[in-house]
């Protein structure tokens, strides 16, 4: 009985830890955020407080959360920065890598905007609108530091609204690297370019409007137009040759099926498009197997369908 009880306790701790990991992965608990108290979590997960405590200790041992005496338990930034950390010095030493990062952002953030327009919950749309309003407020008072901060938070909110843990992780990592090194001599685009703040604001407004209206193609185009503008201005500052796609170029977009993921984490059924593709693949596979079967050689030098095979010459001759 005692062994069964211990096994049950370990299973509960494991279950609670997995639920906490989900909150870390999907951005519910962001880097720097304070976790709810043990009592609140115990009620939420319907377990004893010592189960919650042990789950938190396991996360802390892996560096995902950190306990601060007298303050509580906080999320570390390890999950978000682990991918990108080796790139920091490389980007500093090789400014041309910025274009590679921005090129990657064009694809990545175009996708997050597309999915956010499909999958964002009402609460997430409200957060995106609130951050857009904050961006407009900081522009009016000409607070460039606060404006850049609101800009970064808006992009992260859009990535979170895509409901894809990998998009969120990659986005946060890459954006962190880029924002650390996008500045030229300690100042950013908004300082270096007189017209940049107003242009950036217009681009963000178009992006947020498209997401709020749930128009994925418009959202992706707006995001890519924004990234293209940043690429052009950064290139001008450090003297890149004119290269890479612009918003007017025909860059093929992934043919994602128009099937949004439920905000609860489940996936919607396959679209008819995706089903047709699967059926076509199955037919090709059957055809391939059939062709393979008809060319297998039967005894007597004939194939299974009765036709004679072409024999190879003996090896060793010239």
LUMVOTI-324599 format. One record per residue (C-alpha): residue number from 0; residue in one letter; x, y, z. Coordinates in nm, 4 decimals. Example, Ala and Ser with C-alpha at 12.3 -4.5 7.8 and 13.67 -1.06 7.14 Angstrom:
<pts>
<k:0 | r:A | X:1.2300 | Y:-0.4500 | Z:0.7800>
<k:1 | r:S | X:1.3670 | Y:-0.1060 | Z:0.7140>
</pts>
This chain:
<pts>
<k:0 | r:X | X:0.0000 | Y:0.0000 | Z:0.0000>
<k:1 | r:X | X:0.2836 | Y:0.2371 | Z:0.0888>
<k:2 | r:X | X:0.4561 | Y:0.1744 | Z:-0.2444>
<k:3 | r:X | X:0.1306 | Y:0.2344 | Z:-0.4322>
<k:4 | r:X | X:0.0774 | Y:0.5586 | Z:-0.2419>
<k:5 | r:X | X:0.4269 | Y:0.6833 | Z:-0.3282>
<k:6 | r:X | X:0.3759 | Y:0.5944 | Z:-0.6937>
<k:7 | r:X | X:0.0481 | Y:0.7855 | Z:-0.6962>
<k:8 | r:X | X:0.2161 | Y:1.0884 | Z:-0.5402>
<k:9 | r:X | X:0.4925 | Y:1.0849 | Z:-0.8030>
<k:10 | r:X | X:0.2317 | Y:1.0610 | Z:-1.0755>
<k:11 | r:X | X:0.0460 | Y:1.3653 | Z:-0.9410>
<k:12 | r:X | X:0.3679 | Y:1.5670 | Z:-0.9211>
<k:13 | r:X | X:0.4505 | Y:1.4695 | Z:-1.2805>
<k:14 | r:X | X:0.1034 | Y:1.5710 | Z:-1.3990>
<k:15 | r:X | X:0.1198 | Y:1.9091 | Z:-1.2259>
<k:16 | r:X | X:0.4707 | Y:1.9717 | Z:-1.3595>
<k:17 | r:X | X:0.3538 | Y:1.9003 | Z:-1.7158>
<k:18 | r:X | X:0.0678 | Y:2.1478 | Z:-1.6743>
<k:19 | r:X | X:0.3125 | Y:2.4097 | Z:-1.5488>
<k:20 | r:X | X:0.5441 | Y:2.3400 | Z:-1.8429>
<k:21 | r:X | X:0.2515 | Y:2.4028 | Z:-2.0766>
<k:22 | r:X | X:0.1990 | Y:2.7451 | Z:-1.9183>
<k:23 | r:X | X:0.5681 | Y:2.8209 | Z:-1.9761>
<k:24 | r:X | X:0.5650 | Y:2.6990 | Z:-2.3361>
<k:25 | r:X | X:0.2509 | Y:2.8758 | Z:-2.4524>
<k:26 | r:X | X:0.3516 | Y:3.2077 | Z:-2.2961>
<k:27 | r:X | X:0.0860 | Y:3.2105 | Z:-2.0224>
<k:28 | r:X | X:0.3747 | Y:3.2541 | Z:-1.7788>
<k:29 | r:X | X:0.6203 | Y:3.4905 | Z:-1.9479>
<k:30 | r:X | X:0.9845 | Y:3.5407 | Z:-1.8574>
<k:31 | r:X | X:1.0027 | Y:3.7487 | Z:-1.5391>
<k:32 | r:X | X:0.6426 | Y:3.6732 | Z:-1.4404>
<k:33 | r:X | X:0.5623 | Y:3.5713 | Z:-1.0844>
<k:34 | r:X | X:0.3899 | Y:3.2365 | Z:-1.0450>
<k:35 | r:X | X:0.0614 | Y:3.2216 | Z:-0.8522>
<k:36 | r:X | X:0.0995 | Y:3.1140 | Z:-0.4898>
<k:37 | r:X | X:0.1163 | Y:2.7463 | Z:-0.3936>
<k:38 | r:X | X:-0.2303 | Y:2.7738 | Z:-0.2416>
<k:39 | r:X | X:-0.3811 | Y:2.9148 | Z:-0.5624>
<k:40 | r:X | X:-0.2070 | Y:2.6543 | Z:-0.7788>
<k:41 | r:X | X:-0.3149 | Y:2.3718 | Z:-0.5476>
<k:42 | r:X | X:-0.6774 | Y:2.4792 | Z:-0.5903>
<k:43 | r:X | X:-0.6379 | Y:2.5184 | Z:-0.9663>
<k:44 | r:X | X:-0.4783 | Y:2.1746 | Z:-1.0133>
<k:45 | r:X | X:-0.6892 | Y:2.0107 | Z:-0.7397>
<k:46 | r:X | X:-0.3889 | Y:1.8681 | Z:-0.5556>
<k:47 | r:X | X:-0.2176 | Y:1.9183 | Z:-0.2193>
<k:48 | r:X | X:0.0211 | Y:2.2110 | Z:-0.1725>
<k:49 | r:X | X:0.3200 | Y:1.9797 | Z:-0.1204>
<k:50 | r:X | X:0.2535 | Y:1.8341 | Z:-0.4691>
<k:51 | r:X | X:0.2705 | Y:2.1843 | Z:-0.6167>
<k:52 | r:X | X:0.5828 | Y:2.2577 | Z:-0.4134>
<k:53 | r:X | X:0.7633 | Y:1.9494 | Z:-0.5447>
<k:54 | r:X | X:0.6644 | Y:2.0266 | Z:-0.9051>
<k:55 | r:X | X:0.8036 | Y:2.3795 | Z:-0.8683>
<k:56 | r:X | X:1.1255 | Y:2.2400 | Z:-0.7211>
<k:57 | r:X | X:1.1684 | Y:2.0178 | Z:-1.0258>
<k:58 | r:X | X:1.1208 | Y:2.3140 | Z:-1.2603>
<k:59 | r:X | X:1.3689 | Y:2.5151 | Z:-1.0537>
<k:60 | r:X | X:1.6263 | Y:2.2350 | Z:-1.0782>
<k:61 | r:X | X:1.6065 | Y:2.2683 | Z:-1.4564>
<k:62 | r:X | X:1.6476 | Y:2.6466 | Z:-1.4401>
<k:63 | r:X | X:1.2980 | Y:2.7242 | Z:-1.5691>
<k:64 | r:X | X:1.1820 | Y:2.9037 | Z:-1.2537>
<k:65 | r:X | X:1.3635 | Y:3.0671 | Z:-0.9654>
<k:66 | r:X | X:1.2576 | Y:3.1124 | Z:-0.6036>
<k:67 | r:X | X:1.3298 | Y:3.4510 | Z:-0.4464>
<k:68 | r:X | X:1.3060 | Y:3.4461 | Z:-0.0669>
<k:69 | r:X | X:1.0281 | Y:3.6710 | Z:0.0532>
<k:70 | r:X | X:0.9161 | Y:3.7536 | Z:-0.3006>
<k:71 | r:X | X:0.7896 | Y:3.4304 | Z:-0.4550>
<k:72 | r:X | X:0.8713 | Y:3.2107 | Z:-0.7548>
<k:73 | r:X | X:0.9514 | Y:3.3744 | Z:-1.0895>
<k:74 | r:X | X:0.9914 | Y:3.2498 | Z:-1.4463>
<k:75 | r:X | X:1.3475 | Y:3.2715 | Z:-1.5753>
<k:76 | r:X | X:1.4332 | Y:3.3680 | Z:-1.9334>
<k:77 | r:X | X:1.6189 | Y:3.0424 | Z:-1.9993>
<k:78 | r:X | X:1.3429 | Y:2.8923 | Z:-2.2125>
<k:79 | r:X | X:1.3273 | Y:3.1953 | Z:-2.4406>
<k:80 | r:X | X:1.6987 | Y:3.2732 | Z:-2.4710>
<k:81 | r:X | X:1.8484 | Y:2.9247 | Z:-2.4848>
<k:82 | r:X | X:1.8181 | Y:2.9018 | Z:-2.8653>
<k:83 | r:X | X:1.9642 | Y:3.2406 | Z:-2.9439>
<k:84 | r:X | X:2.2377 | Y:3.2970 | Z:-2.6839>
<k:85 | r:X | X:2.5374 | Y:3.1934 | Z:-2.9029>
<k:86 | r:X | X:2.4245 | Y:3.4379 | Z:-3.1711>
<k:87 | r:X | X:2.4597 | Y:3.7524 | Z:-2.9653>
<k:88 | r:X | X:2.8341 | Y:3.7993 | Z:-3.0107>
<k:89 | r:X | X:2.8239 | Y:3.6704 | Z:-3.3688>
<k:90 | r:X | X:2.5752 | Y:3.9360 | Z:-3.4716>
<k:91 | r:X | X:2.7828 | Y:4.1993 | Z:-3.2950>
<k:92 | r:X | X:3.0978 | Y:4.0893 | Z:-3.4776>
<k:93 | r:X | X:2.9297 | Y:4.0311 | Z:-3.8162>
<k:94 | r:X | X:2.6681 | Y:4.3010 | Z:-3.8871>
<k:95 | r:X | X:2.5761 | Y:4.1346 | Z:-4.2188>
<k:96 | r:X | X:2.4057 | Y:3.8619 | Z:-4.0129>
<k:97 | r:X | X:2.1367 | Y:4.1153 | Z:-3.9295>
<k:98 | r:X | X:1.9977 | Y:4.0752 | Z:-4.2779>
<k:99 | r:X | X:1.9819 | Y:3.6978 | Z:-4.2312>
<k:100 | r:X | X:1.7922 | Y:3.7494 | Z:-3.9048>
<k:101 | r:X | X:1.5539 | Y:3.9987 | Z:-4.0625>
<k:102 | r:X | X:1.5020 | Y:3.7648 | Z:-4.3579>
<k:103 | r:X | X:1.4165 | Y:3.4876 | Z:-4.1135>
<k:104 | r:X | X:1.1864 | Y:3.7218 | Z:-3.9226>
<k:105 | r:X | X:1.0041 | Y:3.8004 | Z:-4.2477>
<k:106 | r:X | X:0.9058 | Y:3.4364 | Z:-4.2837>
<k:107 | r:X | X:0.8555 | Y:3.3648 | Z:-3.9135>
<k:108 | r:X | X:0.6553 | Y:3.6739 | Z:-3.8218>
<k:109 | r:X | X:0.4558 | Y:3.6596 | Z:-4.1432>
<k:110 | r:X | X:0.3435 | Y:3.3157 | Z:-4.0263>
<k:111 | r:X | X:0.2678 | Y:3.4267 | Z:-3.6693>
<k:112 | r:X | X:0.0556 | Y:3.7142 | Z:-3.8003>
<k:113 | r:X | X:-0.1300 | Y:3.4779 | Z:-4.0348>
<k:114 | r:X | X:-0.2125 | Y:3.2322 | Z:-3.7557>
<k:115 | r:X | X:-0.2888 | Y:3.5065 | Z:-3.5021>
<k:116 | r:X | X:-0.5585 | Y:3.6397 | Z:-3.7347>
<k:117 | r:X | X:-0.7150 | Y:3.2914 | Z:-3.7324>
<k:118 | r:X | X:-0.6571 | Y:3.1775 | Z:-3.3755>
<k:119 | r:X | X:-0.6393 | Y:3.4782 | Z:-3.1423>
<k:120 | r:X | X:-0.8855 | Y:3.4674 | Z:-2.8537>
<k:121 | r:X | X:-1.0918 | Y:3.7719 | Z:-2.7613>
<k:122 | r:X | X:-0.8583 | Y:3.8396 | Z:-2.4664>
<k:123 | r:X | X:-0.5541 | Y:3.8237 | Z:-2.6935>
<k:124 | r:X | X:-0.7122 | Y:4.0609 | Z:-2.9439>
<k:125 | r:X | X:-0.7860 | Y:4.3000 | Z:-2.6562>
<k:126 | r:X | X:-0.4184 | Y:4.2827 | Z:-2.5493>
<k:127 | r:X | X:-0.3011 | Y:4.3491 | Z:-2.9066>
<k:128 | r:X | X:-0.5324 | Y:4.6530 | Z:-2.9284>
<k:129 | r:X | X:-0.4116 | Y:4.7810 | Z:-2.5891>
<k:130 | r:X | X:-0.0462 | Y:4.7545 | Z:-2.6957>
<k:131 | r:X | X:-0.1265 | Y:4.9323 | Z:-3.0221>
<k:132 | r:X | X:-0.2815 | Y:5.2151 | Z:-2.8214>
<k:133 | r:X | X:0.0292 | Y:5.2268 | Z:-2.6018>
<k:134 | r:X | X:0.2454 | Y:5.2443 | Z:-2.9149>
<k:135 | r:X | X:0.0391 | Y:5.5391 | Z:-3.0403>
<k:136 | r:X | X:0.0594 | Y:5.7140 | Z:-2.7009>
<k:137 | r:X | X:0.4389 | Y:5.6844 | Z:-2.6823>
<k:138 | r:X | X:0.4637 | Y:5.8186 | Z:-3.0377>
<k:139 | r:X | X:0.2556 | Y:6.1259 | Z:-2.9455>
<k:140 | r:X | X:0.4811 | Y:6.2113 | Z:-2.6505>
<k:141 | r:X | X:0.7931 | Y:6.1213 | Z:-2.8520>
<k:142 | r:X | X:0.9232 | Y:5.8724 | Z:-2.5948>
<k:143 | r:X | X:1.1366 | Y:5.6586 | Z:-2.8242>
<k:144 | r:X | X:1.2541 | Y:5.4160 | Z:-2.5551>
<k:145 | r:X | X:0.8984 | Y:5.3456 | Z:-2.4385>
<k:146 | r:X | X:0.7860 | Y:5.3241 | Z:-2.8010>
<k:147 | r:X | X:1.0461 | Y:5.0573 | Z:-2.8795>
<k:148 | r:X | X:0.9407 | Y:4.8650 | Z:-2.5674>
<k:149 | r:X | X:0.5730 | Y:4.8719 | Z:-2.6688>
<k:150 | r:X | X:0.6766 | Y:4.7654 | Z:-3.0198>
<k:151 | r:X | X:0.8583 | Y:4.4555 | Z:-2.8852>
<k:152 | r:X | X:0.5648 | Y:4.3634 | Z:-2.6588>
<k:153 | r:X | X:0.3202 | Y:4.3971 | Z:-2.9482>
<k:154 | r:X | X:0.5206 | Y:4.1569 | Z:-3.1648>
<k:155 | r:X | X:0.5410 | Y:3.9071 | Z:-2.8794>
<k:156 | r:X | X:0.1645 | Y:3.9332 | Z:-2.8179>
<k:157 | r:X | X:0.1036 | Y:3.8513 | Z:-3.1853>
<k:158 | r:X | X:0.3383 | Y:3.5517 | Z:-3.1648>
<k:159 | r:X | X:0.1567 | Y:3.4306 | Z:-2.8541>
<k:160 | r:X | X:-0.1800 | Y:3.4677 | Z:-3.0297>
<k:161 | r:X | X:-0.0587 | Y:3.2285 | Z:-3.3021>
<k:162 | r:X | X:-0.1015 | Y:2.9449 | Z:-3.0477>
<k:163 | r:X | X:0.2150 | Y:2.7727 | Z:-3.1647>
<k:164 | r:X | X:0.4791 | Y:2.7145 | Z:-2.8956>
<k:165 | r:X | X:0.7671 | Y:2.6905 | Z:-3.1457>
<k:166 | r:X | X:0.6731 | Y:3.0173 | Z:-3.3172>
<k:167 | r:X | X:0.6646 | Y:3.1894 | Z:-2.9787>
<k:168 | r:X | X:0.9990 | Y:3.0431 | Z:-2.8707>
<k:169 | r:X | X:1.1803 | Y:3.1206 | Z:-3.1950>
<k:170 | r:X | X:1.0238 | Y:3.4647 | Z:-3.2243>
<k:171 | r:X | X:1.1254 | Y:3.5693 | Z:-2.8733>
<k:172 | r:X | X:1.4790 | Y:3.4353 | Z:-2.9186>
<k:173 | r:X | X:1.5419 | Y:3.5952 | Z:-3.2578>
<k:174 | r:X | X:1.3779 | Y:3.9246 | Z:-3.1636>
<k:175 | r:X | X:1.5937 | Y:3.9405 | Z:-2.8508>
<k:176 | r:X | X:1.9110 | Y:3.8992 | Z:-3.0557>
<k:177 | r:X | X:1.8036 | Y:4.1535 | Z:-3.3148>
<k:178 | r:X | X:1.6892 | Y:4.4215 | Z:-3.0717>
<k:179 | r:X | X:2.0187 | Y:4.3983 | Z:-2.8872>
<k:180 | r:X | X:2.2170 | Y:4.4759 | Z:-3.2004>
<k:181 | r:X | X:1.9844 | Y:4.6668 | Z:-3.4322>
<k:182 | r:X | X:2.0953 | Y:4.9926 | Z:-3.2760>
<k:183 | r:X | X:2.3663 | Y:5.1923 | Z:-3.4480>
<k:184 | r:X | X:2.6039 | Y:5.3745 | Z:-3.2112>
<k:185 | r:X | X:2.3581 | Y:5.3303 | Z:-2.9261>
<k:186 | r:X | X:2.0500 | Y:5.4597 | Z:-3.1092>
<k:187 | r:X | X:1.7728 | Y:5.2757 | Z:-3.2926>
<k:188 | r:X | X:1.5830 | Y:5.3225 | Z:-3.6133>
<k:189 | r:X | X:1.3478 | Y:5.5754 | Z:-3.4564>
<k:190 | r:X | X:1.6403 | Y:5.8041 | Z:-3.3719>
<k:191 | r:X | X:1.8441 | Y:5.7515 | Z:-3.6880>
<k:192 | r:X | X:1.5565 | Y:5.8083 | Z:-3.9311>
<k:193 | r:X | X:1.3378 | Y:6.1158 | Z:-3.8971>
<k:194 | r:X | X:1.0389 | Y:5.9670 | Z:-4.0771>
<k:195 | r:X | X:1.0744 | Y:5.6142 | Z:-3.9341>
<k:196 | r:X | X:0.8510 | Y:5.6565 | Z:-3.6250>
<k:197 | r:X | X:0.5447 | Y:5.7623 | Z:-3.8250>
<k:198 | r:X | X:0.6038 | Y:5.4972 | Z:-4.0907>
<k:199 | r:X | X:0.6447 | Y:5.2258 | Z:-3.8289>
<k:200 | r:X | X:0.3272 | Y:5.3369 | Z:-3.6539>
<k:201 | r:X | X:0.1286 | Y:5.3177 | Z:-3.9784>
<k:202 | r:X | X:0.2643 | Y:4.9694 | Z:-4.0452>
<k:203 | r:X | X:0.1762 | Y:4.8439 | Z:-3.6979>
<k:204 | r:X | X:-0.1723 | Y:4.9929 | Z:-3.7246>
<k:205 | r:X | X:-0.2363 | Y:4.8148 | Z:-4.0555>
<k:206 | r:X | X:-0.1072 | Y:4.4912 | Z:-3.9030>
<k:207 | r:X | X:-0.3258 | Y:4.5111 | Z:-3.5925>
<k:208 | r:X | X:-0.6341 | Y:4.6074 | Z:-3.7942>
<k:209 | r:X | X:-0.5911 | Y:4.3010 | Z:-4.0171>
<k:210 | r:X | X:-0.5499 | Y:4.0663 | Z:-3.7193>
<k:211 | r:X | X:-0.8500 | Y:4.2175 | Z:-3.5376>
<k:212 | r:X | X:-1.0600 | Y:4.1760 | Z:-3.8536>
<k:213 | r:X | X:-0.9383 | Y:3.8132 | Z:-3.8814>
<k:214 | r:X | X:-0.7936 | Y:3.8585 | Z:-4.2300>
<k:215 | r:X | X:-0.4859 | Y:3.6290 | Z:-4.2307>
<k:216 | r:X | X:-0.3517 | Y:3.7155 | Z:-4.5760>
<k:217 | r:X | X:-0.3695 | Y:4.0892 | Z:-4.5058>
<k:218 | r:X | X:-0.2038 | Y:4.0330 | Z:-4.1682>
<k:219 | r:X | X:0.0850 | Y:3.8407 | Z:-4.3234>
<k:220 | r:X | X:0.1325 | Y:4.1020 | Z:-4.5960>
<k:221 | r:X | X:0.1272 | Y:4.3847 | Z:-4.3406>
<k:222 | r:X | X:0.3877 | Y:4.2089 | Z:-4.1247>
<k:223 | r:X | X:0.6160 | Y:4.1376 | Z:-4.4199>
<k:224 | r:X | X:0.5842 | Y:4.4976 | Z:-4.5421>
<k:225 | r:X | X:0.6902 | Y:4.6109 | Z:-4.1957>
<k:226 | r:X | X:0.9931 | Y:4.3790 | Z:-4.1876>
<k:227 | r:X | X:1.0934 | Y:4.4880 | Z:-4.5385>
<k:228 | r:X | X:1.0920 | Y:4.8504 | Z:-4.4252>
<k:229 | r:X | X:1.3156 | Y:4.7665 | Z:-4.1279>
<k:230 | r:X | X:1.5518 | Y:4.5689 | Z:-4.3516>
<k:231 | r:X | X:1.5809 | Y:4.8582 | Z:-4.5953>
<k:232 | r:X | X:1.6544 | Y:5.1154 | Z:-4.3256>
<k:233 | r:X | X:1.9042 | Y:4.8986 | Z:-4.1385>
<k:234 | r:X | X:2.0731 | Y:4.8224 | Z:-4.4715>
<k:235 | r:X | X:2.1028 | Y:5.1932 | Z:-4.5479>
<k:236 | r:X | X:2.2678 | Y:5.2547 | Z:-4.2117>
<k:237 | r:X | X:2.5416 | Y:4.9935 | Z:-4.2535>
<k:238 | r:X | X:2.5743 | Y:5.0067 | Z:-4.6325>
<k:239 | r:X | X:2.4254 | Y:4.6765 | Z:-4.7476>
<k:240 | r:X | X:2.3845 | Y:4.6326 | Z:-5.1226>
<k:241 | r:X | X:2.0256 | Y:4.6399 | Z:-5.2377>
<k:242 | r:X | X:1.9181 | Y:4.2780 | Z:-5.2154>
<k:243 | r:X | X:1.6555 | Y:4.0530 | Z:-5.0675>
<k:244 | r:X | X:1.2808 | Y:4.0607 | Z:-5.1141>
<k:245 | r:X | X:1.0693 | Y:4.3687 | Z:-5.0767>
<k:246 | r:X | X:0.7008 | Y:4.3867 | Z:-5.0052>
<k:247 | r:X | X:0.6333 | Y:4.4050 | Z:-5.3779>
<k:248 | r:X | X:0.8227 | Y:4.0872 | Z:-5.4649>
<k:249 | r:X | X:0.6322 | Y:3.7703 | Z:-5.5305>
<k:250 | r:X | X:0.7582 | Y:3.5542 | Z:-5.2474>
<k:251 | r:X | X:0.5626 | Y:3.2280 | Z:-5.2435>
<k:252 | r:X | X:0.3650 | Y:3.1849 | Z:-4.9234>
<k:253 | r:X | X:0.3199 | Y:2.8454 | Z:-4.7592>
<k:254 | r:X | X:-0.0050 | Y:2.6848 | Z:-4.8679>
<k:255 | r:X | X:-0.1410 | Y:2.6379 | Z:-4.5182>
<k:256 | r:X | X:-0.4918 | Y:2.4962 | Z:-4.5007>
<k:257 | r:X | X:-0.7419 | Y:2.7496 | Z:-4.3720>
<k:258 | r:X | X:-0.8051 | Y:2.5570 | Z:-4.0524>
<k:259 | r:X | X:-0.7528 | Y:2.7459 | Z:-3.7287>
<k:260 | r:X | X:-0.6434 | Y:2.5828 | Z:-3.4076>
<k:261 | r:X | X:-0.8870 | Y:2.6110 | Z:-3.1228>
<k:262 | r:X | X:-0.7622 | Y:2.8452 | Z:-2.8533>
<k:263 | r:X | X:-0.7967 | Y:2.5622 | Z:-2.6018>
<k:264 | r:X | X:-0.5070 | Y:2.3904 | Z:-2.7770>
<k:265 | r:X | X:-0.6954 | Y:2.1414 | Z:-2.9987>
<k:266 | r:X | X:-0.6712 | Y:2.1347 | Z:-3.3764>
<k:267 | r:X | X:-0.9561 | Y:2.1869 | Z:-3.6150>
<k:268 | r:X | X:-1.0419 | Y:1.9081 | Z:-3.8620>
<k:269 | r:X | X:-0.8517 | Y:1.8898 | Z:-4.1908>
<k:270 | r:X | X:-0.9778 | Y:2.1106 | Z:-4.4669>
<k:271 | r:X | X:-1.0948 | Y:1.9545 | Z:-4.7945>
<k:272 | r:X | X:-0.7713 | Y:2.0836 | Z:-4.9495>
<k:273 | r:X | X:-0.5572 | Y:1.8863 | Z:-4.7064>
<k:274 | r:X | X:-0.7750 | Y:1.5761 | Z:-4.7519>
<k:275 | r:X | X:-0.7350 | Y:1.5948 | Z:-5.1317>
<k:276 | r:X | X:-0.3578 | Y:1.6147 | Z:-5.0926>
<k:277 | r:X | X:-0.3590 | Y:1.3078 | Z:-4.8657>
<k:278 | r:X | X:-0.5737 | Y:1.1126 | Z:-5.1135>
<k:279 | r:X | X:-0.3422 | Y:1.2048 | Z:-5.4015>
<k:280 | r:X | X:-0.0382 | Y:1.0893 | Z:-5.2042>
<k:281 | r:X | X:-0.2094 | Y:0.7605 | Z:-5.1221>
<k:282 | r:X | X:-0.2910 | Y:0.6994 | Z:-5.4907>
<k:283 | r:X | X:0.0700 | Y:0.7683 | Z:-5.5880>
<k:284 | r:X | X:0.1940 | Y:0.5323 | Z:-5.3174>
<k:285 | r:X | X:-0.0398 | Y:0.2566 | Z:-5.4379>
<k:286 | r:X | X:0.0743 | Y:0.3108 | Z:-5.7961>
<k:287 | r:X | X:0.4350 | Y:0.2907 | Z:-5.6904>
<k:288 | r:X | X:0.3768 | Y:-0.0321 | Z:-5.4986>
<k:289 | r:X | X:0.1880 | Y:-0.1785 | Z:-5.7951>
<k:290 | r:X | X:0.4672 | Y:-0.0892 | Z:-6.0379>
<k:291 | r:X | X:0.7225 | Y:-0.2407 | Z:-5.8054>
<k:292 | r:X | X:0.5264 | Y:-0.5642 | Z:-5.7830>
<k:293 | r:X | X:0.4942 | Y:-0.6055 | Z:-6.1623>
<k:294 | r:X | X:0.8670 | Y:-0.5713 | Z:-6.2177>
<k:295 | r:X | X:0.9734 | Y:-0.8351 | Z:-5.9621>
<k:296 | r:X | X:1.1341 | Y:-1.1234 | Z:-6.1510>
<k:297 | r:X | X:0.9639 | Y:-1.4617 | Z:-6.1448>
<k:298 | r:X | X:1.1461 | Y:-1.7950 | Z:-6.1903>
<k:299 | r:X | X:1.2655 | Y:-1.8497 | Z:-6.5440>
<k:300 | r:X | X:1.3685 | Y:-1.4918 | Z:-6.6110>
<k:301 | r:X | X:1.0174 | Y:-1.3551 | Z:-6.6425>
<k:302 | r:X | X:0.8468 | Y:-1.0813 | Z:-6.4484>
<k:303 | r:X | X:0.5318 | Y:-1.1487 | Z:-6.2495>
<k:304 | r:X | X:0.3213 | Y:-1.0201 | Z:-6.5415>
<k:305 | r:X | X:0.4761 | Y:-1.2700 | Z:-6.7837>
<k:306 | r:X | X:0.7137 | Y:-1.0423 | Z:-6.9791>
<k:307 | r:X | X:1.0783 | Y:-1.1377 | Z:-7.0170>
<k:308 | r:X | X:1.3346 | Y:-0.9404 | Z:-6.8194>
<k:309 | r:X | X:1.6599 | Y:-0.8000 | Z:-6.9570>
<k:310 | r:X | X:1.9467 | Y:-0.9956 | Z:-6.8014>
<k:311 | r:X | X:2.2710 | Y:-0.8320 | Z:-6.6937>
<k:312 | r:X | X:2.5993 | Y:-0.9489 | Z:-6.8497>
<k:313 | r:X | X:2.8227 | Y:-1.1586 | Z:-6.6221>
<k:314 | r:X | X:3.0470 | Y:-0.9519 | Z:-6.3992>
<k:315 | r:X | X:3.4188 | Y:-0.9443 | Z:-6.4589>
<k:316 | r:X | X:3.4028 | Y:-0.9070 | Z:-6.8409>
<k:317 | r:X | X:3.4979 | Y:-0.5998 | Z:-7.0399>
</pts>
